[in-house]
Amino acid sequence: MSAPAQFPPPVDPRSEFIKRELDAEDDLIDVGVAIVGGGTAGLATANRLLQLLDADPELRESLGEAPVAVIEKAKTCGGHLLSGAVMVPGPLSELFPSLSREDWRRERFAFGEVSREGVYLMPDANRAIKIPTPPNFKNHGNEVISVAALARYQQRLAEEQGAYVLTETAAAQLLVVDGAVVGVRSGDKGRGKDGQPLSNFEPGSDIRARVTVLAEGNWGHLTGPAIREFDLARDREPQVWELGVKEIWKVPKPLDRVIHTLGPWPLAVKPRYGQVGGGWLYPMKDERSGDDLVSIGFVVGLGYRDATTSAHDLLQLFKTHPLVRQVLAGGERVGWGAKALPGGGFWSMPKLTMPGALIVGDAGGMVDTVALKGVHHCIRSGMLAAEAIYAHLKRGAPLDDYGAAISNSSVGRELWRVRNARQPLQKGLVRGGPEVNLALVSKGLLPPGRLHWHRDDAQDMFLGDTSSRYPKPDGSYIFDKLSSVYISGNATRDDAPNHIRVQTRVPREIAETWRWMCPAGVYEIPEDADAGQAGGTKSGEVDVIVNYTNCVQCGAITAKGGRLTPPEGGDGPLYTLT
């Protein structure tokens, strides 16, 4: 057996993704605060900071013509965002106090308050046993939302306040001069497959800022190098990841409750497989169109060991269960997407500040994967970051105050309570489940101490038989990966440079891991490579073909042995309802 970590991608993050000299003064773009990432955390930072600057015109003027700039690689903010999502409403209400929840629904990013919920154990492919709702799954009063639509709304409000939102712009390098972050460099546009400039070539630019905010979401392209450069993960646990695949269905009969499901089905119970995950079904009522929608998805921890584990195909299998079929009956799929999310929790969060910069939201690992909640933490962290930046610019307060503010906020308190609640599942559901329950009931007091994480890419992979249970696509209820990528709005140029780094000749177990893992069919093994069948014992090295234009920027490859870098600005999916 082999582990993906034994075959690292051909990249040196500290030299390739960090630029240590600025361009000539005349070539620089100066902004006050540069925010890398137009998601919920980055845009919460922008909106809150602009609120504070509106009350302080002298400071705002001192930041120049672009006091706040948001740099987003997608065609629009939210274009690469995906979450379940049920949101705790408090932080968003505090950020925009003049807006009611009815306003949210009129703006079409919110789809109804949770009034009923159900949690089901699925022992097999036919049974679903309703259980009392565990504390972590109690969602009464929360709001079902689309994070993609929420980001577009946040973008509009930020621009109305004067933010410069640079969409279709990838942040390719972190600018570090004399031991401090001084901005970012944008990526080139108009290069061909081999990197050669095309007729429409536009070189990137150094964007200099007084403060830089890394709000890149899961496994940020620049956040990873920054963590290494400034040793921000010292004495922390390694980050671990989960992969969620989601569909949006328009249904004839409205779903009347939020549903979460727990295994073992459709996952393998045996600890050797290392599979942990669960599913959801959320009602989404579009008040403007009158459509009844359902968000359905399945999440799998990326620490699994069976190379044939596929989150996309597990979602298709999940849909064959009678509980799910009755919800989706007579409906049609209108959306699809996939995204990795950080799952390490409290012990895996890095130090959140460094000279000249700070980290917000998912980029800092602020997700409670026990409760499947992170949106409210993104918004809260963005607000706290903005307040720390304002104090820093106004009176020289240290940016490190932001880290303390996070620890003392609802973000720090909630993550602390579940600090040891997920690690036991590394032993498997049967062995680890009781310890998880103990951690939840005791609110983190038991088990005591600090439980450790194993890196996802350190797991030895084997060719198991999970794939033998996947249903065959029929194009109407069960779907293949390529048709799913099509409806994601993916528009990556066929002649764009490859933005994915993997070793292209690896042991079969590693190649099969990537092939099955990727929800977009990016990785292939040549047909003449005599690829081993599920459950087979064949081994040896094979070639890997990388169809990078299929990529939907989910980020899972970085957790499992490769390296995702930003595509050319504007490439990738264009999510709307996810």
Residue, then its C-alpha position, 0 to 999 in steps of 0.5 A: m500500500s502507498a500513501p499520497a504524501q509519499f508522492p508530493p506535487p512538483v511545487d515549492p510553495r515558499s518560492e513559487f507562491i511568495k514574491r519578495e520584491l515589488d515591481a517598480e513604483d510606477d507599476l504598482i497598484d495601491v489600495g488601502v486594504a486588500i481582501v483575497g476572496g469574495g466569499t462570505a468572510g471576505l465580503a463581511t470584512a469589506n462591508r464592516l470595514l466600510q461601515l467603520l470608514d464611512a464614520d471616519p472620512e479622514l481615515r478613509e481618504s488617507l487610504g487612497e482611491a481604493p480604500v478596500a479592494v476585494i480580489e475574487k478569481a471567479k466571474t462573480c463573487g459566489g461563483h465558486l461557493l458551495s455549502g449545505a447550508v443552514m445558517v445561524p442568523g445572528p452575525l448576518s443580522e448584526l452586520f446588516p441590522s436594517l435588513s429583516r429576514e423577509d428582506w433576505r428572502r426577497e433578495r433570494f439568498a434565504f429560503g425559509e426559517v427552520s421550524r421542523e427537523g429530523v435526524y435519521l440513522m440509515p442502517d442499510a439501503n432500505r431502512a431509516i430510523k428517526i432518532p432524537t435530534p442531537p444537540n449539534f443538529k438542532n436548527h430550529g430558528n436557523e435559516v436555509i440559505s444559498v452561500a453563492a447567492l449570499a455572496r453576490y448580495q454582499q458584493r452588491l452592498a460592498e460596492e454600494q459602499g465604495a469597495y473595488v471588487l476585482t472579479e475574474t482576478a486570481a491572487a497568484q503570489l503573496l508579496v512579502v518584503d522584509g518579513a511582512v506581507v505588503g499585498v498580493r500579485s494578481g495572476d497573468k491572463g491570456r497564456g496558452k497551455d504551455g505558458q506562452p503569451l497569447s495575443n490577448f496576454e495581460p501580465g499580472s500586477d503587484i497590488r500593494a496594501r497596508v493590510t492584506v486579508l486572506a479570505e480564500g476559503n478551503w485550503g487557500h492558495l496563498t494561505g498555505p504558503a503564509i502559514r509555512e512562511f510565518d510558522l503559523a501552525r506551530d504546536r497545532e494539529p494538521q488540518v483535515w478535510e471533508l468533501g461535500v457534493k450537492e445537488i439542487w432539485k425542483v420538486p412538486k411537493p415541498l419538503d417540510r423539514v430539515i433532514h440530516t442522516l447518519g450512517p453507517w449506510p451508504l458508507a462501509v462500516k469496517p474501520r479499514y475503509g476509514q469512511v466517515g460522513g453523512g447526508w442532508l436534505y434541506p427545503m428551499k422555498d423560492e418566494r419570488s418564483g414559487d418554486d419548491l426546491v431541495s438542497i441534497g448533499f453528501v459529505v465524506g471525510l477525506g481521511y478514508r483509505d479505500a481508493t474507490t471512495s467517491a463522494h459524487d457516487l455516494l451521493q447518487l447511491f444515497k438518492t436510491h434510499p426510499l427516504v430520499r426518493q420520496v422527497l425527490a419523486g417527480g422532481e428535476r435536478v437544477g443545480w450541482g456542485a462540489k467543495a472541500l471544507p476544513g474539518g480539523g476544528f479548534w486544534s487545527m486552526p493556525k495562528l490567524t495573524m502575521p505581520g501585515a495580514l490576517i486570516v478569516g473564515d474557512a481559510g483559518g479552519m473556522v468550521d464546526t463539522v460536528a454541527l455542519k456549520g461555518v457560515h456564521h463563523c465566516i461572517r463573525s470573523g470578517m466583522l472582527a477582522a474589520e474592527a481589528i484592521y480599523a483599530h490598527l489603521k486608526r491608532g496603531a493597535p496590533l493586528d494580533d488583537y484579532g486573534a484574541a477577539i476570535s478566541n473570546s467570540s462565539v467562534g472560539r467558544e463554539l469550536w472549543r466546545v467540540r474540540n475533541a468531538r470528531q477525532p474519535l471517528q478516525k477509529g471508525l463509526v462503531r468504535g469512535g461513535p461513543e466517544v463522539n457522543l461523550a464529547l457532545v454531552s459533556k460539551g468538550l470536557l470528555p474525553p479530556g486533553r487534546l486529541h490528535w489528527h492524522r493527515d488525510d494524505a498520510q493514509d495508506m490507500f488500498l483498492g477496495d470494493t466501495s465502487s461496486r455499489y455505485p448505481k449506474p447513471d440514467g441521466s434523469y435521477i442518477f447522474d455521471k460526473l461530466s453531466s454534473v460539471y456541465i450544469s455547474g456553469n464551468a467555463t475553463r478555457d480549453d487552451a488555458p494553462n494547467h493549474i493542477r499539480v500532481q505527479t503523473r506517474v504513481p502507484r495504481e492505488i494513488a492514481e485510483t484514489w484521485r480518479w474516484m475522489c474527484p467529483a469532476g472527472v479531472y483524473e484519468i488512467p489510460e485504458d491501456a494501463d490495465a487498471g486494477q478492478a475494484g477489490g483487485t490485487k494488481s499493483g504497479e505504477v500507472d500514468v495519470i491524465v489530468n483533464y484540468t479544464n473539468c475542474v470545479q475548484c473543490g480543493a480536494i486534491t490538495a488534501k489528498g496528495g496534489r496541489l490546486t492552484p488558481p486557474e486564470g481569473g474567470d475560469g471554473p464554475l459559476y454557481t448560482l444556488t449552491 
